[in-house]
Amino acid sequence: MPPFLAYEDKDPGMSGRVPLVLVHGHPFDRTMWQPQLAEFSTHRRVVAPDLRGYGASPVTPGTVPLSRHAEDLAGLLDLLGVDSFVLAGLSMGGQIAMECHDRFGDRIRGLVLADTFPAAETPEGRRGRNAMADRLLAEGMRGYADEVLERMVAPYAHPDVRAHVHRMMTATSPEGAAAALRGRAERPDYRALLTRVRVPALVVVGADDTYTPVRDAEEMHAALPDSRLHVVDGAAHLPNLERPEEFNRALSDFLTLVDGRP
């Protein structure tokens, strides 16, 4: 059984619209999705969990692979009675969404991949993620958060957004973050999976994202059989927070499309 994940479940009780499930990135928590929870929960069910090791969810030391996160999400959605849904993930959350599609794609009505990429880790990348895991365990989160803040959000982002992102990072458990990093270092290659996705997909990326640049989004868009690409100007790695109005417009249009599909 999965751990009892902390989560938001906003259900306005309106049928006929596909539920939306939001999967946050590393090293964040479900508050990353505040603008989307506020926008979409007025007219459709929205579920936003804290992944294992993040936010208020239980921490598992050691290594937590993406497959474990996918199993946790399946268990939570079973518990909540959410049988089919649009699955949206950002960064690591996007890779978890791809893993979910591999495991229970028949439940997914639409796929949103934001600021993420499908390739397996390189040997250099594996070494880097494991070294960072060691560092977080030894030093905690603050030094890392200070270093990466201006890559997570653009230097010109609103101060409130920068403060929120920094707060999420420093509040994350070093043990949880390290376990996820070690698991993510061993992730499979999802590029072939993307070519087999038969539901509509939305690929979103910040124009100034240096972690997952626009070319990665373009390659995913080309691989997915039925997808649309939206590049958010004036944003880096977290366009849903940096430019929430534009992100929400793109997501709203996509959800309307999925709602209209049988």
C-alpha positions as CSV (number, residue, x, y, z in Angstrom):
1,M,0.0,0.0,0.0
2,P,1.3,3.5,-0.7
3,P,1.8,5.9,2.1
4,F,-1.0,8.3,2.9
5,L,0.2,11.1,0.8
6,A,-0.7,14.7,1.8
7,Y,-2.9,16.2,-0.9
8,E,-5.4,18.8,-2.0
9,D,-8.6,17.5,-3.4
10,K,-10.8,20.3,-4.7
11,D,-14.1,19.0,-6.0
12,P,-16.9,21.4,-6.8
13,G,-19.2,18.5,-7.5
14,M,-19.7,19.2,-11.2
15,S,-19.8,16.2,-13.5
16,G,-19.0,16.2,-17.2
17,R,-15.5,17.7,-16.8
18,V,-12.4,15.5,-16.6
19,P,-10.6,15.7,-13.3
20,L,-7.1,17.3,-13.3
21,V,-4.2,15.7,-11.4
22,L,-1.2,18.0,-10.8
23,V,2.3,16.5,-10.0
24,H,4.9,18.9,-8.7
25,G,8.6,18.9,-9.4
26,H,11.8,18.7,-7.3
27,P,12.3,20.1,-4.7
28,F,8.9,21.5,-4.3
29,D,5.4,20.6,-2.9
30,R,1.8,20.8,-3.9
31,T,1.7,24.6,-3.2
32,M,3.6,24.9,-6.5
33,W,0.2,24.6,-8.1
34,Q,-1.6,27.3,-6.1
35,P,-2.5,29.4,-9.2
36,Q,-3.9,26.3,-11.0
37,L,-5.8,25.1,-7.9
38,A,-7.4,28.5,-7.6
39,E,-8.3,28.7,-11.3
40,F,-9.6,25.3,-12.2
41,S,-11.1,24.0,-8.9
42,T,-14.2,26.2,-9.4
43,H,-15.5,24.1,-12.2
44,R,-13.7,20.7,-12.2
45,R,-12.1,18.3,-9.6
46,V,-8.4,19.0,-9.1
47,V,-6.1,16.8,-7.1
48,A,-2.6,17.9,-6.1
49,P,-0.6,15.6,-3.9
50,D,2.7,16.1,-2.1
51,L,5.0,13.4,-3.5
52,R,6.7,10.9,-1.2
53,G,9.5,12.8,0.6
54,Y,8.1,16.2,-0.1
55,G,5.8,18.7,1.6
56,A,3.7,16.9,4.3
57,S,4.0,13.4,2.8
58,P,6.1,10.7,4.5
59,V,9.8,10.5,3.8
60,T,11.5,7.3,2.6
61,P,15.3,7.4,3.0
62,G,17.6,5.8,0.5
63,T,16.3,5.6,-3.0
64,V,12.8,6.4,-4.3
65,P,12.5,5.6,-8.0
66,L,10.0,7.2,-10.3
67,S,8.1,3.9,-10.4
68,R,7.4,4.3,-6.6
69,H,6.0,7.8,-7.1
70,A,3.8,6.4,-9.9
71,E,2.5,3.6,-7.6
72,D,1.8,6.1,-4.9
73,L,-0.2,8.3,-7.2
74,A,-2.2,5.3,-8.5
75,G,-3.0,4.3,-4.9
76,L,-4.0,7.8,-3.9
77,L,-6.3,8.1,-7.0
78,D,-7.8,4.7,-6.2
79,L,-8.5,5.9,-2.7
80,L,-10.1,9.1,-3.9
81,G,-12.2,7.2,-6.6
82,V,-10.6,9.2,-9.5
83,D,-10.8,6.6,-12.3
84,S,-9.8,8.8,-15.3
85,F,-8.2,12.2,-15.4
86,V,-5.9,14.6,-17.2
87,L,-2.4,14.1,-15.7
88,A,-0.1,17.2,-15.6
89,G,3.5,17.1,-14.3
90,L,6.3,19.7,-14.3
91,S,10.0,18.8,-14.4
92,M,10.4,15.6,-12.3
93,G,6.6,15.6,-12.1
94,G,6.5,15.3,-15.9
95,Q,8.8,12.3,-15.8
96,I,6.6,10.8,-13.2
97,A,3.6,11.5,-15.5
98,M,5.4,9.6,-18.3
99,E,6.0,6.7,-15.9
100,C,2.3,6.8,-14.9
101,H,1.3,6.6,-18.6
102,D,3.5,3.5,-19.0
103,R,1.9,1.8,-16.0
104,F,-1.8,2.9,-16.2
105,G,-2.1,4.9,-19.4
106,D,-5.7,3.5,-19.9
107,R,-6.8,5.8,-17.0
108,I,-5.2,9.0,-18.5
109,R,-7.5,11.1,-20.8
110,G,-4.9,13.8,-21.5
111,L,-1.2,14.4,-20.7
112,V,0.4,17.7,-19.8
113,L,4.2,17.8,-19.8
114,A,5.7,21.0,-18.6
115,D,9.4,21.9,-18.5
116,T,10.5,18.3,-18.5
117,F,12.4,15.9,-20.8
118,P,12.0,12.1,-21.6
119,A,15.6,10.9,-22.0
120,A,17.3,8.6,-19.5
121,E,20.1,10.1,-17.4
122,T,23.6,10.2,-18.8
123,P,26.5,8.6,-16.8
124,E,27.6,12.2,-15.9
125,G,24.1,13.1,-14.9
126,R,23.8,10.0,-12.6
127,R,27.1,11.0,-10.9
128,G,25.9,14.6,-10.5
129,R,22.5,13.6,-9.0
130,N,24.1,11.2,-6.6
131,A,26.7,13.8,-5.6
132,M,24.0,16.3,-5.0
133,A,22.1,13.8,-2.9
134,D,25.1,13.4,-0.7
135,R,25.5,17.1,-0.5
136,L,21.9,17.7,0.6
137,L,22.2,15.1,3.3
138,A,25.4,16.7,4.6
139,E,24.5,20.4,4.3
140,G,20.7,20.6,4.1
141,M,18.7,22.5,1.5
142,R,19.4,26.2,1.9
143,G,22.8,26.5,0.1
144,Y,21.3,24.5,-2.9
145,A,18.2,26.6,-2.9
146,D,20.2,29.9,-2.9
147,E,22.3,28.6,-5.8
148,V,19.5,27.4,-8.1
149,L,16.8,30.0,-7.4
150,E,17.6,32.1,-10.5
151,R,17.4,29.0,-12.7
152,M,14.2,27.8,-11.2
153,V,12.5,31.2,-11.8
154,A,13.9,33.9,-14.1
155,P,15.9,36.7,-12.4
156,Y,13.1,39.1,-13.4
157,A,10.3,37.1,-11.8
158,H,8.1,38.8,-9.3
159,P,9.6,38.9,-5.8
160,D,6.7,37.0,-4.3
161,V,7.2,34.2,-6.7
162,R,10.9,34.0,-6.0
163,A,10.1,34.0,-2.2
164,H,7.5,31.2,-2.6
165,V,9.9,29.0,-4.7
166,H,12.8,29.6,-2.3
167,R,10.5,28.8,0.7
168,M,9.4,25.5,-0.9
169,M,12.9,24.4,-1.6
170,T,14.2,25.2,1.9
171,A,11.3,23.5,3.6
172,T,11.9,20.2,1.7
173,S,13.3,17.3,3.7
174,P,16.9,16.7,2.7
175,E,16.3,13.0,3.1
176,G,13.3,13.1,0.8
177,A,15.0,15.2,-1.8
178,A,18.1,13.0,-1.8
179,A,16.1,9.8,-2.1
180,A,14.2,11.2,-5.1
181,L,17.4,12.4,-6.7
182,R,18.9,8.9,-6.5
183,G,15.8,7.4,-7.9
184,R,15.6,9.9,-10.7
185,A,19.2,9.2,-11.6
186,E,18.1,5.6,-12.5
187,R,15.0,6.5,-14.6
188,P,14.3,4.8,-17.9
189,D,14.2,6.4,-21.3
190,Y,10.7,7.5,-22.1
191,R,11.3,8.7,-25.7
192,A,9.8,5.6,-27.3
193,L,6.8,5.7,-24.9
194,L,5.9,9.2,-26.1
195,T,5.4,7.9,-29.6
196,R,2.8,5.5,-28.3
197,V,0.7,8.0,-26.4
198,R,-2.8,8.0,-28.0
199,V,-4.4,10.7,-25.9
200,P,-4.1,14.5,-26.5
201,A,-1.0,16.0,-25.0
202,L,0.1,19.5,-24.1
203,V,3.8,20.4,-24.0
204,V,4.6,23.7,-22.1
205,V,8.0,25.3,-21.5
206,G,9.3,28.6,-20.3
207,A,11.2,30.4,-23.1
208,D,14.1,31.1,-20.7
209,D,14.3,27.6,-19.1
210,T,17.9,26.4,-18.9
211,Y,17.1,23.1,-17.2
212,T,14.8,21.9,-19.9
213,P,15.2,24.3,-22.9
214,V,12.7,24.9,-25.6
215,R,14.4,22.4,-27.9
216,D,13.6,19.6,-25.5
217,A,9.9,20.6,-25.6
218,E,10.0,20.8,-29.4
219,E,11.4,17.2,-29.5
220,M,8.7,15.9,-27.3
221,H,6.0,17.7,-29.3
222,A,7.4,16.1,-32.5
223,A,7.4,12.6,-30.9
224,L,3.8,12.8,-29.4
225,P,1.2,11.7,-32.0
226,D,-1.4,14.3,-30.9
227,S,0.1,17.2,-29.2
228,R,0.2,21.0,-29.0
229,L,3.2,23.1,-27.9
230,H,3.1,26.3,-25.9
231,V,6.2,28.3,-25.2
232,V,5.7,30.8,-22.3
233,D,7.7,34.0,-22.8
234,G,9.0,35.7,-19.8
235,A,9.4,32.5,-17.8
236,A,12.1,30.0,-16.8
237,H,11.5,26.6,-15.2
238,L,8.2,27.3,-13.5
239,P,6.0,29.1,-15.9
240,N,2.9,28.0,-14.0
241,L,4.0,30.4,-11.2
242,E,6.0,33.0,-13.2
243,R,3.3,33.6,-15.8
244,P,0.2,31.9,-14.3
245,E,-2.4,33.7,-16.5
246,E,-0.7,32.5,-19.7
247,F,-0.1,29.0,-18.4
248,N,-3.7,28.7,-17.3
249,R,-5.0,29.9,-20.6
250,A,-3.0,27.2,-22.4
251,L,-4.1,24.6,-19.9
252,S,-7.8,25.7,-20.0
253,D,-7.9,25.4,-23.8
254,F,-6.4,21.9,-23.6
255,L,-8.8,20.8,-20.9
256,T,-11.7,22.0,-23.0
257,L,-10.4,19.9,-25.8
258,V,-10.1,16.8,-23.6
259,D,-13.6,17.4,-22.1
260,G,-15.0,17.2,-25.7
261,R,-13.4,13.9,-26.5
262,P,-15.4,10.7,-25.8
